[in-house]
Each structure stands twice: as structure tokens, then as C-alpha cells.
Amino acid sequence: VAVGSPQPAPKYVEARDTAQTALNEAMEAHTQALQAYEAAEQDHAQETLEFDSIDGSIQKLYTQVAQEGAERDRLMSLANAAPGTLLHFLRENRSEWVNDIARVVPEELLLREDLDPSITKGEDLYGVSLDLSAIDAPRAADEEILRGQIEEIDRAISRIRGEIKIQETELATQSERLTTAKDKAATLNQLRIQ
């Protein structure tokens, strides 16, 4: 009598088939759970981007409100010049100031209270004398200071350009590391799938 391959008992075949079915179902459940997780992560990332976008818009609006409020406050101080300011003095003592002085005196000087204005017989600024000791001369009045500031800015630009080169080198290195990490993740993902 030729002996063939022994056949497993039906209860073992049934147990094996049941175990294989359970394994297949578990693997399918794992795959579905992984897909659901990845979809949830994508949804979370998208919602985070949307949240950040809306929050950024709100912050811009708050900044805009603050800027508009500051401009309103500046205009209010011009409209309601405090006593002692040059603007108050001009409105009280020289009504025609809007035709001459207003064209040459910057607004920030009009609100100064330390200029001690007085009416003169025309020897000063359109008949108004000012105590200029409290006012610094503009940068344009001192060419040496201007040249020094230009040199300082040139040095700052050179320093910043050097920093840019360093940062660009670091960025290129990081880009290589990123590519390597991405490739590694793709390879590991392929191995996981197989």
C-alpha cells in the first residue's frame, strides 16, 4: 500500500481556516484603521491650516484697528491742540498761518509745547519766533553724521548678506537631510506594505 501525504484532521483544517479568516479580518481592520487614522491626520492638518489662516486674519484686523486708532488719536491731538502747543498758539494768534507756516512746519512740531512761540515784527518764521534750543537738527544738517550712518548701514547690509549665505548653506544641507528622510520613509513604507 502506497502511503501518500497524510491529511490533517478536519478539525485542524477548520481551525487553520478559522485562524486565517480571523487574521485576514484583523489585517483588513488594521488597514481600515490606518487609513482612517491617516485621513483624520490629513483632516487635522487641514483644519489646523484653516484655523491658523483665520487666526492670522483676525490678528491682522487687530493690528489694523490699533493702527487706525493711533492715527485717530494723532488727528484728534491736531484737531484739539492743547494749550501751550505751537498749533494752539498759531490758531489763537496768527489765523493766516495756514497759508505759510503750515506749509513748512511739520505736524510733529506743531504739537510741541517747548517752543515758546511769540509774535515778532517779521524777523523770524513768518513773524513768529520759536525757541529752537529743544529741537535737534535733522540728519541732513550734518554731512559727517550722514556719512557715518551710511557706512554703518553698509556694514549691516554686508553682515546680513553673510548671514544669508550661511543660512542658505544650512538650508541646502537640511534639504538633503529632508530628501534622505523622505526616501527612507518611502522605502520603509514599501517594506511595511509587502
RAUR-V836311 format. One record per backbone hydrogen bond with DSSP energy under -1.0 kcal/mol. NH is the residue of the N-H (numbers start at 1). CO is the residue of the C=O. E is the energy in kcal/mol with one decimal. If there is no record, write none. Layout:
NH/CO/E, NH/CO/E
This chain:
12/9/-1.2, 13/9/-1.9, 14/10/-2.7, 15/11/-1.8, 16/12/-2.8, 17/13/-2.8, 18/14/-2.5, 19/15/-2.7, 20/16/-2.8, 21/17/-2.6, 22/18/-2.5, 23/19/-2.6, 24/20/-3.0, 25/21/-2.7, 26/22/-2.6, 27/23/-2.9, 28/24/-2.5, 29/25/-2.8, 30/26/-2.7, 31/27/-2.6, 32/28/-2.8, 33/29/-2.7, 34/30/-2.8, 35/31/-2.6, 36/32/-2.6, 37/33/-2.7, 38/34/-2.8, 39/35/-2.4, 40/36/-2.6, 41/37/-2.7, 42/38/-2.3, 43/39/-2.7, 44/40/-2.8, 45/41/-2.7, 46/42/-2.7, 47/43/-3.0, 48/44/-2.5, 49/45/-2.4, 50/46/-2.5, 51/47/-2.8, 52/48/-3.0, 53/49/-2.4, 54/50/-2.6, 55/51/-3.1, 56/52/-2.8, 57/53/-2.1, 58/54/-2.4, 59/55/-2.7, 60/56/-2.3, 61/57/-2.1, 62/58/-2.6, 63/59/-2.4, 64/60/-2.6, 65/61/-2.7, 66/62/-2.4, 67/63/-2.6, 68/64/-3.0, 69/65/-2.7, 70/66/-2.4, 71/67/-2.4, 72/68/-2.6, 73/69/-2.7, 74/70/-2.3, 75/71/-2.5, 76/72/-2.8, 77/73/-2.2, 78/74/-1.6, 79/75/-2.9, 80/76/-2.7, 85/82/-1.9, 86/112/-1.5, 87/110/-3.1, 89/85/-2.2, 90/86/-2.8, 91/87/-2.3, 92/88/-2.0, 93/89/-2.8, 94/90/-2.3, 97/94/-1.9, 99/96/-1.9, 102/97/-2.7, 103/100/-1.4, 104/101/-1.4, 105/101/-2.2, 109/106/-1.1, 110/106/-1.2, 111/107/-1.0, 112/109/-1.4, 118/129/-1.6, 120/127/-3.1, 125/128/-1.2, 126/124/-1.3, 128/125/-1.4, 129/118/-3.3, 131/115/-3.6, 132/130/-1.0, 135/132/-1.7, 141/138/-2.0, 142/139/-1.8, 146/142/-2.1, 147/143/-2.6, 148/144/-2.3, 149/145/-2.5, 150/146/-2.4, 151/147/-2.6, 152/148/-2.2, 153/149/-2.2, 154/150/-2.6, 155/151/-2.4, 156/152/-2.1, 157/153/-2.7, 158/154/-2.3, 159/155/-2.6, 160/156/-2.6, 161/157/-2.5, 162/158/-2.1, 163/159/-2.2, 164/160/-2.4, 165/161/-2.1, 166/162/-2.1, 167/163/-2.8, 168/164/-2.8, 169/165/-2.1, 170/166/-2.4, 171/167/-2.6, 172/168/-2.3, 173/169/-2.3, 174/170/-2.7, 175/171/-2.5, 176/172/-2.0, 177/173/-2.2, 178/174/-2.7, 179/175/-2.5, 180/176/-2.5, 181/177/-2.7, 182/178/-2.6, 183/179/-2.7, 184/180/-2.5, 185/181/-2.5, 186/182/-2.4, 187/183/-2.4, 188/184/-2.8, 189/185/-2.3, 190/186/-2.2, 191/187/-2.3, 192/188/-2.3, 193/189/-2.1, 194/190/-1.9
